Amino acid sequence: MANSVNISIEAPIENQIQEITYDGQEIYLAPLSMSENLARLAQKIDFSKTEDDFIGPAIKKEGEGSSDTKSEDETKDAGYQSSMWPWDSVRTKLRSALTEVCVLSDVLSIAKEKRYMVLDPIPAEQIDNRPMVQVYGRKKALAAAAAVLLAGVERLKASETMRTARNMPDFHIDLLRLRQNWRLKKVSNTIVGDLSYRTAGSKFTQTGVFEVTKASEDSIAHQMSLSAGAGGGAGAAPSALRVTVPPELQGVAFITVLCQKEQEDVVTATLNSSALNCPSTLPGEGAELHWQQKLEAAQNVLFCKELFARLAAEAVQLDASIPHMVVANQIMATVLPGIQLLIGLCHNNGQNNQNNGDGVKSEAQSGAGIGKPEHDHVLEHSLHQLLRAVHHSNTHHPFPHPATGPLGPSKRRCLAGPMAADRYELLDMSKEQSLLEQIIQQAQHFFMRRRAEIVLDTIASKEVKDPLIVSHWNALNSPTQSCVKINIMSQGYDAVCRTSLVVHVGEKTLKCICRDGKVRHMSYELQELRDLIYCQIYQHQMVAVQAVARCMGWQLLASSSHLGSGPVEPLGNASSCLLASPSGDRMIAVRCEPSVGIQVFIAQSPRKDFFVSELVQDKKWEHLGGSFKEIKLERMEGKNFLNKMELLMACLSSPT
Amino acid sequence: MHRNLPQNKEALLKSYTTRLKEDVKSMLENFEEIIKLAKGDNESQLNRMTQIEQDTFEMQVRAANIVRAGESLMKLVSDIKQYLILNDFPSVNEAITQNSKLFRTKQQECDQKLMSLRDDIAADLYDLEDEYFTSIYK
């Protein structure tokens, strides 16, 4: 244990070390006395905090007690402490507390006096039941708002489902269809369409404006139920569109053209012409038409009105020899002497139906007895066609023409320069035929054609049996010109001889081109055609006899188509021919007079009644031939004249 | 859409855009306002019950505004459709060309049929005329 180490044990220091000297001695601070310790601690106390804190009254009292003790200490230790400052804060606190207490006592005394100030009790603040009421209120408000929203949604949904579920037509689809077929535009809030022929070249002043509206759902449903009830076929297809046409274009209109014999009293003719009355009821009237049909009908009304207005204006302007008459809705024009053309406009728009309905009925009854003449479909059609042609020519100008200008010279006028047309030709070009003139020409042609037909048919079927008259009407013709080819031939001999002629039927004249190339012009008096045909028939007979004679070996001695002898014919001239048999001993003479007919004479040589006289002593003179004796043709055998002649020739040439 | 539209057409198209924006904006704003009201801790001078009533009515009005905006949008859709239908000239032109083509072919068909019919009738008429005028029964 020699190298054991000494261990020093020290008690822990109780006092704080103030300083350590160089020799290692520690100088301790003297421990604080009780009062010093208290002052140190008191310095740490924050009285303001103590006052403000929510501490129970007991603690407060403690604090008060301590402060009391401190104040005592303060007085006690005043001399002891070198500085007063550790208790300074306590002192200031106490002072301010004193002040406050003084103020309080002042206030209390004033309040107690009740002279200057009265203290009112403040009602205790209610316990708030606001949140629940507010929540209920908001809930209600939100529910109301939601209901409004739902109602709005329902409305939208209902309108949508009603359309789709019931297969209702869509307005916009219909509008699209309408737009594809008609001109539409939007003017402020309405959709307006135009059904006039303005874009097609019409210059009629009346507008064809119609309005497009959306149909109400009730009416669509009604329409759908109707069409469903009618089986879908009869009723118009339901549409979501309504088309409103101006009243002057409603209903149905048409132009009637009627040709009739001229009546003595023009006024009564106008009043009594029952043929031009409109039918009082129209098919499909009353039923709601589809917009397409409605618009087409309105367009037709407009077209008819334009046509009639134009015709009426022309009728007034034209100075014809017999003036045209325009009375109310009728135009009267004289086509040919004794024949009148009546053009009427019938417009039934359902409004004036009532007032003229009775008149129509009574007239229809009176007219039924007379038998009302048929109106002319062809002329009505061509009237429509003529106006359409006018429209077409208004928009289609021949090139070259200014790209922007609506006008342009006609093709003929374009050519007038290069062709060096003179003034008269130019004047002639400027004349344009009016519609009325054209339709009158067509009517005239129609009558000429019909009359020519009648003349040819009566001659062929009733009056002349012997040579056959075959007429062929040409299929190619124009509204004012047609052509008929007439063949005259005898049955059985059509290979031997046939006479053909062509008749051109024009508007007021006939032109006949005969086989020999002669052209004859005739007027509208059909007697001329008749006479010509008769002449041709007799001429044919003469030519045919000669042809038959040639076939039989007979010899044509002489023929003359214009015989100078005999009585003067009222129509043409008599013609004749003289034929000799092959042996030369028989002769036939045929004389044809249109007014009498055909006479045939025969003579033979040697003559049987030849007697030698003092003058003619030689026997040879008996070969001169004797006097001609007439043959009673009607008692001869044979189908027709040529057949009879053939038999006669055969008989005469046989050596008996 | 770089074509030169007329002034009023352009204005119309612009008005469609503004209507669309306005309506959508109105929907959104009204909805936001309703939500705000539902949240609502706005102090006011009014009595509480009055305040609640006012809120209720305001919400209803705003909901109605939303519905109105919705219907206005439907109307806008319909207006735009109408505008398109009425002003879509290319499609109209197409329809017109198609129609005219259709009618032209129809016309040609009819013409051809009529021509052949006329030829047949003319030939028959010739024979019949021949027969009629040469027969004894006339």
Boltz contact constraints between the chains, C-beta under 6 A:
constraints:
  - contact:
      token1: [A, 137]
      token2: [B, 52]
      max_distance: 6.0
  - contact:
      token1: [A, 138]
      token2: [B, 38]
      max_distance: 6.0
  - contact:
      token1: [A, 141]
      token2: [B, 55]
      max_distance: 6.0
  - contact:
      token1: [A, 141]
      token2: [B, 56]
      max_distance: 6.0
  - contact:
      token1: [A, 141]
      token2: [B, 59]
      max_distance: 6.0
  - contact:
      token1: [A, 142]
      token2: [B, 38]
      max_distance: 6.0
  - contact:
      token1: [A, 144]
      token2: [B, 56]
      max_distance: 6.0
  - contact:
      token1: [A, 144]
      token2: [B, 60]
      max_distance: 6.0
  - contact:
      token1: [A, 145]
      token2: [B, 34]
      max_distance: 6.0
  - contact:
      token1: [A, 145]
      token2: [B, 59]
      max_distance: 6.0
  - contact:
      token1: [A, 145]
      token2: [B, 60]
      max_distance: 6.0
  - contact:
      token1: [A, 145]
      token2: [B, 63]
      max_distance: 6.0
  - contact:
      token1: [A, 148]
      token2: [B, 60]
      max_distance: 6.0
  - contact:
      token1: [A, 148]
      token2: [B, 63]
      max_distance: 6.0
  - contact:
      token1: [A, 148]
      token2: [B, 64]
      max_distance: 6.0
  - contact:
      token1: [A, 149]
      token2: [B, 63]
      max_distance: 6.0
  - contact:
      token1: [A, 152]
      token2: [B, 67]
      max_distance: 6.0
  - contact:
      token1: [A, 172]
      token2: [B, 81]
      max_distance: 6.0
  - contact:
      token1: [A, 175]
      token2: [B, 85]
      max_distance: 6.0
  - contact:
      token1: [A, 176]
      token2: [B, 85]
      max_distance: 6.0
  - contact:
      token1: [A, 179]
      token2: [B, 85]
      max_distance: 6.0
  - contact:
      token1: [A, 180]
      token2: [B, 95]
      max_distance: 6.0
  - contact:
      token1: [A, 184]
      token2: [B, 86]
      max_distance: 6.0
  - contact:
      token1: [A, 186]
      token2: [B, 86]
      max_distance: 6.0
  - contact:
      token1: [A, 460]
      token2: [B, 133]
      max_distance: 6.0
  - contact:
      token1: [A, 461]
      token2: [B, 138]
      max_distance: 6.0
  - contact:
      token1: [A, 468]
      token2: [B, 133]
      max_distance: 6.0
  - contact:
      token1: [A, 468]
      token2: [B, 134]
      max_distance: 6.0
  - contact:
      token1: [A, 470]
      token2: [B, 133]
      max_distance: 6.0
  - contact:
      token1: [A, 472]
      token2: [B, 126]
      max_distance: 6.0
  - contact:
      token1: [A, 472]
      token2: [B, 129]
      max_distance: 6.0
  - contact:
      token1: [A, 475]
      token2: [B, 122]
      max_distance: 6.0
